[in-house]
Structures are given as structure tokens and as C-alpha cells.
């Protein structure tokens, strides 16, 4: 099990006991608007998603962290990355993603979590590159990317469906050497 700490957060592997809070987050369609493909519509859907997160962590195919408040342990969100392949130089993390309960947004929690996860990825998990992206109109996510050192690499017009129509998508990345220069 991996546990990471920040000033205000504990980032840890998921546990089956996270199910009620996990479902509460993922079933909030308004809050999960840009992540519509992972919204859960039932407790059983959430259970399958949670068990998948636990399994891919165990198999080291991903690093998916439950974002919890230090002290009380309240699950407020999630952040992490997939590991689709490894190069001779190290792992590629693609994509990195995150979400947080609405009432905890705009308080710096996700920025704090992403910074700590990037530190772990580059300094402990042998990642050489971390890639992420978002819909072009998802300004809060773009702000997190800017605050955590990602640089925009691509603007992909009409790249993904959202609300039944093709929408523009942006892609961002940071390499280990860039990260080391920033810390």
C-alpha cells in the first residue's frame, strides 16, 4: 500500500469501506460533468468502479489515490494516474486525472494532491512523463494544471463527445527533467 501525505491531506489506496463516499462523489452528475464516462448510477456501479481501482493499484497498472482530509479521514476526492507502458527510461503516466466533492472545490486541495502525486511519480515511481488533459472550457482543471507545472502540448478541436456533440480538448504534460528544474 502507498500512502502519501501533504500538509492537509492523506493520499492512500482505496479500501472497500470507501464505497459510500466514493459513490456519493461519482454519482453527482453536476459535479462530474466533465468526467461523465465514470459517473455511477447505482451503488453496484460504484462498487465495480471501486474494486477496479483497487485491482489496478494492486497490479501496479495505475496509482489511484483516495484523497482524504488529514485528521478526520473524510474522503473528499481522488487523484492519480494510469501506467499504460514503460520505456527503457521509465514509466509513462497517461492520463493523470482527479475529481473532488463540490463542497471542497476552490480550497487548493486538488492542487496540493496533484503536486504530491507528481513528486511521488517522478521521485519514487520512476515516471519519466505524466500526461493529462481536459475539455477546453474546463477552466478550473486548467488552473490546477498551470499551478502544478504542466505545459499545454496540444489543442485538439472536436476531439471528444460531451453533451452529445464534439468538443475541443486540450492536452498537457510534464517530463521528469522539467519537474526537477521546477522544484
Secondary structure as the mmCIF struct_conf table of DSSP 4:
data_model
#
loop_
_struct_conf.conf_type_id
_struct_conf.id
_struct_conf.beg_label_comp_id
_struct_conf.beg_label_asym_id
_struct_conf.beg_label_seq_id
_struct_conf.end_label_comp_id
_struct_conf.end_label_asym_id
_struct_conf.end_label_seq_id
STRN STRN1 UNK A 3 UNK A 5
BEND BEND1 UNK A 7 UNK A 8
STRN STRN2 UNK A 9 UNK A 12
HELX_RH_3T_P HELX_RH_3T_P1 UNK A 16 UNK A 18
HELX_RH_AL_P HELX_RH_AL_P1 UNK A 19 UNK A 26
TURN_TY1_P TURN_TY1_P1 UNK A 27 UNK A 27
TURN_TY1_P TURN_TY1_P2 UNK A 29 UNK A 32
HELX_RH_3T_P HELX_RH_3T_P2 UNK A 33 UNK A 38
BEND BEND2 UNK A 41 UNK A 42
HELX_RH_AL_P HELX_RH_AL_P2 UNK A 43 UNK A 58
TURN_TY1_P TURN_TY1_P3 UNK A 59 UNK A 60
BEND BEND3 UNK A 61 UNK A 61
STRN STRN3 UNK A 62 UNK A 69
TURN_TY1_P TURN_TY1_P4 UNK A 70 UNK A 72
STRN STRN4 UNK A 75 UNK A 82
STRN STRN5 UNK A 85 UNK A 87
TURN_TY1_P TURN_TY1_P5 UNK A 88 UNK A 89
STRN STRN6 UNK A 90 UNK A 94
STRN STRN7 UNK A 96 UNK A 100
HELX_RH_3T_P HELX_RH_3T_P3 UNK A 102 UNK A 104
TURN_TY1_P TURN_TY1_P6 UNK A 105 UNK A 106
BEND BEND4 UNK A 107 UNK A 108
HELX_RH_AL_P HELX_RH_AL_P3 UNK A 109 UNK A 123
TURN_TY1_P TURN_TY1_P7 UNK A 124 UNK A 124
BEND BEND5 UNK A 125 UNK A 125
STRN STRN8 UNK A 127 UNK A 135
TURN_TY1_P TURN_TY1_P8 UNK A 136 UNK A 137
HELX_RH_AL_P HELX_RH_AL_P4 UNK A 139 UNK A 147
TURN_TY1_P TURN_TY1_P9 UNK A 148 UNK A 149
STRN STRN9 UNK A 151 UNK A 162
TURN_TY1_P TURN_TY1_P10 UNK A 163 UNK A 164
STRN STRN10 UNK A 165 UNK A 175
HELX_RH_AL_P HELX_RH_AL_P5 UNK A 176 UNK A 182
#
